[in-house]
Amino acid sequence: MNVTAIKDLLFRIADDKLIYGHRNSEWIGIGPVLEEDIAFASMAQDEVGHAQAYYELLHQLGEAEPDQLAFMRAAGEFRCCQLVEYPTDDYAFALIRHYLFEIADKIRLQELSHSRYRPLAELAQKIAREEKYHQMHAQTFVMQLGKANEESNGRLQAALDQLYPIAFGIFEPTVHSPVLAKEQVQPLEDSLMKAWRAETEQFLRQCGLKVPSAANFIDHFGGRSGKHTPHLPGLIAEMTEVISLDPQASW
């Protein structure tokens, strides 16, 4: 198998998880209700743990240890999609991103569970069981708030209008994507994207939301090649504030 292509995929997934987890952790202590404060804290912990597991696979393929991969790279070296980089100071924004990302993750994990790269397939099977609760949480609250009243529906709709085209960046292909598909490590990103669109668009309509145009989705590509929003460097600096004081320290 093409190790370079597998590493490319693992970096993309792991970086998504790490940054997404840290953004979700921003709700700790300020959630709209106590239950949501706890829920987002728990899900954030899960996502960072999943990132560590993917980084461990990279370490087994010759890359640095997980902590170094997570905390000792510059923003331009990250391969996360741009969707996960945005701050989450609005609950409707956080919830819609949560739903769009979790369904994409579910579809990817379903395919990776059958990957010919067995370490990845085994990890995907384990993570898929844990992620099931994230998906249930996202679907439950989007449905409830989408149908609750005019205000909650309108706030979700505004967030969806902003985030839907950005979410296509999850499926941004790289030069390694055809190799991964040929070697049956993972299907083409376009195939995953079509399955995601079919599921999310049907569900969002059931919630009373209008699916916005995504004609400009390619404008939000770039994350997989290190082109990020202005939000990422600040988050990286915040994440690495402690370790940067003494990178050689043992904890």
ZAMARGU-4260 file (C-alpha; in steps of 0.2 Angstrom, whole numbers, plus 5000, padded with zeros to 4 digits):
<rodrens>
0) 5000/5000/5000 | 5005/5018/4997 | 5011/5024/5014 | 5012/5042/5009 | 4994/5042/5004
5) 4988/5034/5020 | 4998/5047/5030 | 4989/5060/5020 | 4972/5053/5025 | 4977/5051/5043
10) 4983/5069/5045 | 4967/5075/5037 | 4956/5065/5049 | 4967/5068/5065 | 4968/5087/5062
15) 4950/5088/5059 | 4946/5079/5075 | 4959/5089/5086 | 4953/5106/5080 | 4935/5102/5081
20) 4937/5095/5098 | 4945/5111/5104 | 4932/5122/5097 | 4918/5111/5105 | 4928/5113/5122
25) 4924/5132/5121 | 4907/5128/5127 | 4913/5121/5144 | 4906/5133/5157 | 4896/5143/5146
30) 4883/5131/5138 | 4865/5138/5136 | 4860/5125/5149 | 4870/5114/5161 | 4866/5098/5151
35) 4873/5105/5135 | 4888/5112/5144 | 4892/5094/5150 | 4887/5086/5133 | 4899/5097/5123
40) 4913/5095/5136 | 4911/5076/5134 | 4911/5076/5115 | 4926/5087/5115 | 4935/5075/5125
45) 4930/5061/5114 | 4936/5070/5098 | 4953/5075/5105 | 4955/5056/5111 | 4950/5051/5093
50) 4963/5063/5086 | 4976/5055/5097 | 4972/5038/5091 | 4974/5043/5073 | 4991/5052/5077
55) 4996/5035/5085 | 4993/5027/5068 | 5004/5040/5060 | 5018/5037/5073 | 5017/5018/5069
60) 5020/5023/5051 | 5036/5033/5056 | 5029/5050/5060 | 5033/5059/5077 | 5024/5055/5093
65) 5006/5060/5095 | 5009/5075/5107 | 5022/5082/5094 | 5010/5080/5080 | 4997/5089/5089
70) 5006/5103/5098 | 5023/5106/5088 | 5017/5110/5071 | 5014/5127/5064 | 4996/5131/5058
75) 5001/5130/5039 | 5007/5112/5043 | 4989/5107/5048 | 4978/5098/5036 | 4961/5101/5044
80) 4946/5107/5034 | 4941/5126/5036 | 4924/5121/5044 | 4932/5116/5061 | 4942/5132/5063
85) 4929/5145/5066 | 4926/5150/5084 | 4909/5145/5092 | 4902/5160/5101 | 4884/5156/5095
90) 4875/5140/5100 | 4865/5139/5083 | 4882/5140/5074 | 4890/5127/5085 | 4875/5115/5083
95) 4873/5116/5064 | 4892/5113/5062 | 4891/5099/5075 | 4877/5091/5064 | 4886/5093/5047
100) 4902/5087/5054 | 4896/5072/5063 | 4886/5065/5048 | 4901/5067/5037 | 4911/5058/5051
105) 4898/5044/5051 | 4899/5041/5033 | 4918/5041/5032 | 4919/5029/5047 | 4907/5017/5039
110) 4918/5016/5024 | 4934/5016/5034 | 4927/5001/5044 | 4930/4991/5028 | 4946/4998/5023
115) 4960/4986/5017 | 4972/4995/5028 | 4968/4985/5043 | 4974/4996/5057 | 4963/5010/5051
120) 4948/4998/5049 | 4949/4992/5066 | 4951/5010/5073 | 4936/5016/5063 | 4925/5002/5070
125) 4929/5007/5087 | 4927/5025/5085 | 4911/5023/5075 | 4903/5015/5091 | 4908/5030/5101
130) 4903/5043/5088 | 4885/5036/5087 | 4880/5046/5103 | 4887/5062/5095 | 4876/5060/5080
135) 4861/5056/5090 | 4864/5072/5100 | 4866/5083/5085 | 4850/5076/5076 | 4840/5077/5092
140) 4843/5096/5095 | 4843/5101/5077 | 4826/5093/5075 | 4819/5100/5091 | 4825/5118/5088
145) 4821/5118/5069 | 4803/5114/5074 | 4802/5124/5090 | 4797/5141/5085 | 4801/5155/5072
150) 4816/5162/5082 | 4825/5145/5085 | 4821/5140/5067 | 4828/5157/5060 | 4844/5156/5070
155) 4847/5138/5064 | 4843/5144/5046 | 4855/5158/5047 | 4869/5147/5053 | 4865/5134/5040
160) 4866/5147/5026 | 4884/5152/5032 | 4890/5134/5036 | 4883/5123/5023 | 4895/5128/5008
165) 4910/5128/5020 | 4906/5110/5026 | 4910/5104/5008 | 4928/5107/5013 | 4927/5091/5023
170) 4927/5082/5006 | 4941/5092/4998 | 4951/5079/4988 | 4970/5079/4988 | 4982/5071/4975
175) 4982/5055/4985 | 4963/5053/4985 | 4964/5042/4968 | 4977/5031/4976 | 4967/5028/4992
180) 4952/5023/4981 | 4962/5012/4970 | 4970/5003/4984 | 4953/5002/4993 | 4959/5012/5008
185) 4944/5024/5007 | 4932/5029/4992 | 4934/5045/4983 | 4930/5060/4993 | 4916/5065/4980
190) 4908/5048/4983 | 4908/5052/5002 | 4901/5070/4999 | 4887/5063/4988 | 4881/5051/5002
195) 4883/5066/5015 | 4872/5077/5004 | 4859/5065/5002 | 4857/5061/5021 | 4859/5079/5027
200) 4848/5087/5015 | 4833/5075/5018 | 4835/5077/5037 | 4837/5096/5036 | 4821/5098/5026
205) 4812/5087/5039 | 4818/5099/5052 | 4809/5114/5043 | 4825/5121/5036 | 4829/5126/5019
210) 4845/5118/5011 | 4855/5133/5004 | 4865/5134/4988 | 4882/5127/4988 | 4887/5134/4972
215) 4903/5142/4979 | 4908/5128/4990 | 4925/5126/4981 | 4929/5144/4988 | 4931/5135/5005
220) 4944/5122/4999 | 4962/5124/5004 | 4963/5117/5021 | 4969/5100/5015 | 4984/5109/5008
225) 4988/5121/5023 | 4978/5136/5017 | 4967/5141/5032 | 4956/5154/5039 | 4964/5168/5050
230) 4956/5159/5065 | 4967/5144/5065 | 4984/5152/5070 | 4976/5160/5086 | 4969/5143/5091
235) 4985/5134/5088 | 4994/5147/5099 | 4981/5144/5113 | 4982/5125/5112 | 5001/5126/5113
240) 5003/5140/5126 | 5009/5128/5140 | 5020/5116/5130 | 5028/5131/5122 | 5035/5137/5139
245) 5047/5122/5139 | 5045/5110/5124 | 5058/5098/5132 | 5049/5096/5149 | 5042/5079/5154
250) 5024/5079/5161
</rodrens>
